[in-house]
Amino acid sequence: MKTVTKLLSLLGFILLAAGSANADDPTVYKLYYLGGQSNMEGFGFSEELPEGAGTVSRDVMIFTGQMAFDNETHGGVGIWEPLQPGHGTGFKTDGIENQLSDRFGPELLFGQTMAKHLPGTKIAIIKYALGGSGLSEGVGYGNWHPDFSDGDGNNQYDNFLKTLRNALKQSDIDGDGVADYLVPSGIVWMQGEADAYDSQAAADAYRANIERLMGLIRAALRVDDLPLVVGKITDSGMSDDGTVMDYIETVQRAQQDFVKNDVCATYVTATEDLGYLDDGWHYNADGFVRLGTEFAIAMNELEQTCGYAE
């Protein structure tokens, strides 16, 4: 019942935003949601970006929701701004002003590459991710389980919904004085490390959990077969026994099986040979450049397959 109530409430906001669109030449944006945990949050150092990648992308707008732990109330606020480095870990917003960090995540090259693949097309990105978050209740630093009920019952799934609600409240996302029209076009999901680290039980539950959560995210965006790109989690091996996540193979099989059984989903495995930071968990700057690029390439191909290409 909690899940149904949340979705009905959110859909009301989506319809309100759509109804407020100005018929006088609205700008059309292809809208993508990017979510997950820390390797979606982004740990690439902006100073290590290749030449040209650190510029402001005027054809790509981004709304990054403020991260919050479970049972905190400030999650999901934000404002739209042109895509640029600084939306990685350490990014902060109070819903009035964005405070950029010195890091970037997959969103940067994803947006730039999508714009390059679709010249003349405007791209909008909504991002919400929390490092260390899991799909099972009680896993990681916060969880995405739709039926979470501890404390006041506010978790990462709620923060996603609040991020989406706040992003869609703003009808003129580029500030040109004319309401914009956002067309849901895809989802990119990079998550699973927390479940693969926690326990065999959390890893075993991953297959059912990701299917349910992705279904609900698609429902929130009002497209049941919305193209979905899932990034494969990988292990750096940077631990005494050579395995950081003891249950990673179970989660990897769950990801692969989920994608295999969803005709509008695809699996990005470029993570298998990306470089890591010394912490053993997060990709380096080159890794995030490649990951964002591969996500965009996969999304572009998937849109062609699923009939969402322009």
N, C-alpha and C positions, 0 to 999 in steps of 0.2 A: 504493500500500500504506500510506503514511504517513497519508493521509486516512481510510481505512477503519479503521485502528487507533485513531486519535483518536476517531472517532465511536463505535466499540464501547465504548471506555473511558468516554466521556461518558454514553452510554446506561445504562451500569451505575450511574452516580451518580443518574440520573433515576429509574430503577426503585427504587433504594434509598430515595430521598426519598419516592416515592409509597408504598412499602411501609411507611414509618414513620408514615403518617397515622393520627391518632387518630379512631376511629369516633364518639367522643362529640362530636357537633355541631361538626365542623370548619368553619372559615370558608372560603368559596369566593372566590377572587380570579381575575379575568380578567387574564392575564399578557401583557405586551407587551415586546418587545425593541426598543430604540432604539439604532442604531449608525451609524457613519460617520466623518467627519473633523471639522474645526473648527467648521463651522456646525451640527453636532449636539452637539459639545462645549459650545458656547454662550459667547457674548461679550457678552450683554446685561447692563448694570449693574443690579443689584437695586434700587438707590436710585431708578431711573427707572421702576419698575413702576407700573402704574395702581393706584388705590386698591382694596384687597381682594385683589389678586393675590399679595401678599407674605405671606399667612398660611400657617400649617401646615395641610396637607390630611390630616385623620385617616382619610379613606376611601381614601387612595392611599398605598401604600408603595413605596419606591424602593431599589434596590440599584445603586449606581454602582461599577463595577470600577475599581480604580486603573489609571491609564494607565501604559504602559511602552513604550519603544522596542524595536525588534527586538533579540533576543538578550539582553534584560534579563529577570530572573527574577521580579520583584516584581509583575508585572501581574496584574490580575484579582481581587485581594483586595478585601474590602469587607464592609459590614454593612447590614442593612435598617434603614430609618428612615422616618417619615412624610415625605411630599413637602413640600418648602419651597424657597425660593430658596437658592442656594449650591452647586448641583451643576453649575455651568458651569466654564469654564476656571479653573485654580487650585485646584480641589477636590482634596483629598488624603485618603487613608485608609490605615491600616495593617492593616485587618481587625479592629481592636478598637475604634477610635474614628474617626469622620468629622470632618474639618476642612473646614468650609464656606468657600467663597470669597465674593467680593462680586459674582459673576456668575451668570447663569442661562442655560439653553438651551431648546430646544423642549420638553423633558420637563415643564417647569412648567405651561404652559398646556395641553399635551396631556393630562396627568393630570387637571387641574382640569376641563377641558372634557369629557373622557370620563366623569368622575364626574357631571357635570351632565346629560349626555345619558342616563346610566343610573342614575337615582336608586335608592338602596338596594343598588347593586352595588359591591363592593370591587374596586379596581384595583391591580395590582402592575406595576411597571416595572423591568426590568433594562436598564441602560445601560452600554455601553462604546463609546467613540469616542476617536480620537487625531487631533489636528490635523495636517494635512499628510500624512495617510496615503493611499496609492494602492492600486489593485488589482493592478497589474503589479509583478513583482519589480524591485527597485531604484528604484522610484518614490517620491518624497517622503521623509518622516521615518520611514517604516515602511510595510510593505506587508501586504496581506491575502491574498496568493496562497497557496492551500492546500498547494502543493508546495514552498514556500520551504525551502531547504536550506543557506543560508549560515550560518557560525558554528555555533551549536548547534541551528539550525533552528527557533528560537522566534520567532514573529512576531505580527502583529495577529490573525490567525485563531486562533492558539493562545491569545492573550489573551482573545478572545471566549469560547472554550471554557472557559477557566479561570474567567472571570467567571460564566458560566452554571453551571458545576459548583459554585463556591463559594456562589452564590445559592441553589441548590437543596439544598445540604447543610442549610440552616437550615429545619427543618420548621415552626417557629413564628415566622413572620416579623413578627408584630405584638406578640409578647411577652406574650400573654394567658394562656399556660400550656396552650393547646390547639393541636395541630398544624393547620396550614392546608393547603388544597387549591388548588394553582395550576393553572389551565386555560390552556394556550397559546392566545392569541387573535389575535395579529397582530405584524407587524414594521414598523418605520418606518426608512427608510434615507435619509440625507442625506450624499452623498459624490460625488466625481468631479472636484473642482477640481484635485487633484494630478495626475491622469492628463491632464486637459485642459491643464495648464501644462507638463508634462514634455516630451512629444514626440508626433509623429504616430503613431509605433509604439504607444505606450501608449494613445493615444486609439483607434486602430484595434482594439486588443485588448479595449477596454472592454466591448463587447457580449457577447463570450464569457465574459469574466471575471465580469461581474455575474450572468449567468445561472447560472454554476457556483456562485458564492459564495452567492447567495440560496437555491439548491437545498440547499446544505450547511447553511445556517442553519436552513432549514425542517426538514431531517432531524434536526438537533440538538434541535429542539423537538418532533420526532416527528409533525409534521403536514405532509404534502406540498403541500397547497394552502392553507397558512396565509395569510390576508389580508396583503398587502404594499403599503405606501404608500411611493413613491419621490419624493423632492423634487428638482425640477429645479434644476440648478446654473445660475447666472447670472453675468454679468460686470459689474462696476461701471463699467468703462471708465476707471478712474482710473489711467491710465498715459500715458506720452508719446505712444504711437501709438494710444491709445484702446481697446486690448484688453489686459487683464491676462493672459488665457489664450488663446494663439494657436490651440489645437486644440479649443476649447470646442464648436464646432458639431458636430464628430464625436462627442463624448461625449453631447451633448444628443440627437442622432439615435439613438445607441445606447440611451440611457435610454428614449426614447419608443418605439422598436421593441420593446424588451424588455417593457415594460408592455403594449403593444398585443397581444403574443402570449401574454400570461398572463392568463387570465380572472379570477384572483383577485389582480390587482395594479392599482394606479391611480397616476396621475401628478399631483402637486401642483405647479401652476405659479404659485402666489401669490408665489413668489420674484421674479417678473419686475418687480414694482414695490415691493420692500422697500427701506428706507433702509439705507445702509452707514455703518460707522465710517470714520474718516479713513485707516485702513490699506488700504482698498480691497478687502478680502477678506471681512470679517465684517459681518453685519447688526447694526443697532443694537437697542436695547432694544425699541422698537416693532415692529421686524422680527421679533424672536424671539417676542414676544407673538402676533403675527399668524400666524407660521409654526406654532407649537405648536397654536394654535386650528384652523388649516386642516388640519393633520395629523389632529387628532381628528375633525373633521367628515368628512374623507375616509375615515378608518377606520370610523367609524360607518356610513356609507353602504355601504362595501365589505363589511362584515360582513352587512348586510342582503342584498346581492346574492349573496354566497357562502354564505349559509345559516348564518352563525355568530352571528347576533343571538339574544339571549335570548327 
